């Protein structure tokens, strides 16, 4: 089980890394295209014009493709598998790194020193920018940097000059340092993502504990109050009806005295399952109101619809069977239900809705229990 949880956690971390990659990529693409245009203009006088134009055009085409791909990811993240998004990203950054490396195929040691200096200074800048843009996923950074490293090494080794050999050594040391720094940055980022996810999971569990009844597993009174306030406001804005059902287990004290508290707890659990099983919409809420009493909130439901749900609950509870307990006619599990409904307005507030439902519940008890009573304020 722990291996499954660990695997799920790793996939979640990877998904967050990919999301960070794609979110930061748009700025990186635009910056890369801008630097490409600057480079073309700066080298126009010394590099072969036709090769420069082809190189620049290839950059622009790749930039457009990447931006379209980023747009697709932002709008339809589920249109491809996670590995599919990763592989496509790796291919595009590799091609981008290869294009920057191909710039050196036009390099000549006969260029004026300012142009040579500008050419070589571009690469540390490109690599430094890639640390922030691609550091979220280390393989992406490697895919971009490897063709740069190989291109720089090839260009410097092809020049028979000791000074360029020293430059190669400096470049190798620089790339090695950047790789190690990026690796540490990536590890720190992954750790931060894991901590964030652990905190989110802990908060989710705490919220669940705070809003869930421990015994029955259904939402508790706190969850009911929150949902009532939210749905009341929505119903008031939209002028739709909202219904409330108060459900009480009949003769529960006698049941406890006869069969014991353990059986009473099991009874409440089964009743909660039966009640919750009659709800069909995500907006409907069944909660334990307190003791043996349950409250059901039915937004956008009139009194007739609420009555149907109440009758279904009556039938479902009558079918409850507790293993190990022989229920006779006197101890059959039944409930009494009070139903209230209104459209929120200045004349009808949430407190009045609850009071009317409670009053209807007492009417159901006075009518012999195991029945439904309706009230409409």
N, C-alpha and C positions, 0 to 999 in steps of 0.2 A: 504493500500500500504506500509506504514511504517513497518507493522508487517512482510510483505513478505520480505522486504529488510533486516530487522533485522534477520529473520530466515535464509536468504541466507548468511548473514555475519557470523552468528554463525556456519553454516555448513562449511564455508571457513576457519574459525579459527580452528574448529575441524579437518579439513583435514590437515591443517598445523601442528597441534599438532601430529597427527598420523604419518605424514611424518618425523617429528623430532624424534619420538619414534623409528621408523624403521631405520632411519639413524644412530642413536647412539647405536642401539642394538647390532650390530656386535661386536664392541669393548667390550661391556658388557658381551656378550656370551663367548668370548675368555678369558676375565679376570676371569669370573666365573669358566670356565673349568680349567684354570691355578691354581686358588686358591683351587679347588677341589683336583687336583693332589698333591699339596703341603700338604693339610690336610691329605690325605691318607698316604703319606710318613711319616708325622710327628706323626700320631697316630698308625702307623703300629705295634709298639711294645706293645701298651696297649689295643687297641680296638680289638674286634673279627675280624680276617682277612677276613673271608667269608662275613660278613656283610659289611665290608669296601669295598670289591671288588664289591659287588652287588650295593652298594650305588654309588661308583665311576662309574660303568658301566651305571647305570641309568642316571647319570649326562652327560656322554658322548653321550648317545643316544639322550637325550633331546637337548644337544648342537647342534648335527648334524641336528636334525629336525628343530630347530630354525634358523640355518644358511641357510638351504634349503628354509625355508619359507621367510626369509629376501631376499634371492636371487629372489624368485618368485615376491615378492613385487617390488623390484627394476626394474625387467625386464617387469613385466605385472601388473602394479598398478590397471588396470581396470578389472582384471580378477575376482575380488570379490567386493562386495559393501563395502562402508566405514565402516558400522557397522560390516560386516563380518571380515574385517581386525582388527577392535578393539577387537571383541570377541575372535578371535583366539590368539591375542597377550595377552589378559588378562588370558586366559586359560594357556598359556605357562609360563607366569611369575608366576602364582599361583602355578603351578607344580614345578617350579624352587624353589620358596620359601618353598614349602612343603618338597622338597628334602633336602634343607639346614636345615629345622626344624627336619627332621628325623635323622640327625646326632646326635642329643641329645638322641635318643633312645639307642645309644651305650655308652652314657656317664656314668661314674661311679665316685662317690666321692672318691673312693679308688685309682684313678689314681695319679701318682706323680704330685706335684703342677705345674711344668712347662707345663705338658700336659693339665692339667685343665685350666691353665691360657691361653694357646694357643687356646684351644677350645672356651672359652668364648670371647676372644678378636677377634675371627673371625667374630662374629656377628655384632659388631659395624662397623667393616670395610666393611662387605657386605652391611649393611644398608646405610652407607655413600656413597658407590659407586652407590647404587640404586637411591639415590637422584638425581644425575646427569643424570643417564641413563633413569630413569622413571619419573623424575619430570615434564616433558613436559605434561604428562597426569596423573593427580592425582589418578584416579581410578586404573591405572596400578601399581602405587607405593603401594597403599593400598592392592591390590591383592597379591603383593609380600611380604609385611611386616606382614600381618595378620597371616599367618601360622607360621612365625618366632616368633611373640609375643606369640601366643598360645603354641608353642613348648617350648619356654624358660620358660614360666609360669608353664607349666606342669612339666618340668624337675626339676625346683627349688622347687616347692611345694611338689614333691615326696620325697625330702630329708629332714629328720627330724633334721634340724640344724638351729639355729637362724642366723648364719652367712650367710647361703644361703637365708634366708628370707630377710636379709638386701640387699643382691645382687639382689633379685627379685625386691625390691623397687627401687633400682638404675636403673635396666633395664627398669622398667615401666616408670620412669621419663625420661630416655634417649629416649625411643621410643616415648613418648608423645611430647617431645621437637622436635624430628626429624619430626614427623608428622606435627606439627605446622609450622616448618621451611619450609618443603616441600610444604605445602599448600600456604604459602606466596610466595615462589619461583614460584610455578605454576601460582598464580594469577598475579604476575609481568610479567611472560613470556607471558601469555594470553593477558595482556594489551599491551605488546610490539608488539605482532603479530597483534592485532587490529590496533594499531597506524601505523604499517608498511603497512597494507592493505588499510587504509584510505589514506595514502600518495601515494600509488601506484594508487589508484582510482583517487585521485586529479591530479596526474601527467598525467594519461591517459586522463582525461577530458581537462586538459590544452593543451596537445598535439593535441587532437581532435579540440579544439577551434583554435589552431594556424595553423592547416592544413585543416580546413573545411570552405567552403564559408557559411557565416551566412544566406544569403538569400535563396540559392538554395539547400543547404545541401550536395552538391558534393564537392570533394577536391578543394582547392584553388590553386593559382599560386605557392605558396611556396611548396605545396605538389607535384605539377607537376614538378617543378625544381628538387626536391629531387629524384623523381621517374625517371626522364629523365637521371639524372647523374648515378643512380644505374643501370638502364636497359641498358644504353649506354655501360657502362663498361662490363656488362655481355655479351651483343651482340658482343662486340669487341673481347672478349676472345673466344667466341664460333663461331665467324664469321657467325652470323645469321642476317637476315634483320630486320630492325625496321622501323615502319611506324608512321607518324604523321598526324593527321587530324586537320585542323583549321576550326572551324565552326562559322559562323557569322549570327545572326538573321537579316533577310532582313527588311529594312525600319523600324527599331525599333524606331527611333526617331519620325517618323510620327505616329507610333502606340501609343507612349507615349502621343504625343500632342493631338491625337484624343480621346483616352479613359482614359487618366490620368495615373499618376505614379503607383497607386495601381494596376491597370490592367497590367501595364508594368511589375511590380514585379511578379504578378501571371503568366504572360506569360513566364518570364525567369525560374520560378520554373517548369512549365509544360514542357518547352523545355528541361530543364536539366533532368527531369524524362524520357522523350522520348529518349534522347541521351544515358543516362546511361543504359536504358533498352535494348540497342542493343549490349552491351558487354557481352561476354559469358565466359571469362576466368578471373581468379583472378588477373593475371598479367596485364590485360588491365586497363587503367585509363582514366576516363572522368573527366575533371576539368573545372572550370570557370576561363578563362584566364584573363578576365577583361571586365567590361561593359557588352555588349551583345555578347561577343565572348567566345567560348569554345575551349578547346584543348583536343584531344584524343591521347593517346599514346598506340600503339599496338606492343608490342615486338614480335619477331619471326613471323612477318607477312610481306609478300611481297606486291608489289603494287596492284596486282590483288585482294588479300584478303582484303586489305585496301579499295579498290574501292567498293567491295561488302558491307562492313560495312557502307561506306559513302552513298550508295544508300539506304540501310535499314534505315539510319537516316533520309534521305530526306522523305521517305514514312511515317516514324513514326511521324515526326514533322507535316506533312500535316494533320495528324489525330488529332492533338491537338485541344481540345475544351475547351474554357474558359466559365464557367457558367456566365450567365448574360450579355454576350457580343455577339451581332449579327455580325458575320464576313461575309462580302461580298467578292466578287472576289478581290477587291482592298486591303482588309485588312487581307486576309488569311495569317496565320503564316507560313512562309517558311524560309529556311536557305540556305546559300551558303557555299560550302565546298571546301577547298583546301587540296589536299593530296600529301604528300611527303614521299619518301621511299629511304633507302640506307642501305648498309652494312658498319658499322663503319670501318674506315681505316684512314691512314694518309691523304688521299685525300678528305675524307668526315668527318666532325666533326658535333657535335650536333647543333652548331650555324648555320651551313649551312643547316642542315635538317629543322630547324625552318624558315630560310629565304626562302627556296624553298616552304615550305608549305604556308607561307604567300603570296608569289608571286602567287601560284596557286589559293589562295583564291581570290585575286584581279582579276585573269583571270575569275573565276566563276562569279564574280560580273559584270565584263565587258561583259560577255556572256548573261546577262539578269537575273542573280540571279536564285535562286531555282534550282541550278544544281551543279554538281561536276566537278572540274578541277584537273587533275593529273600532277604531276611534279616528275621527278626522277633525282636527282643530279648525 
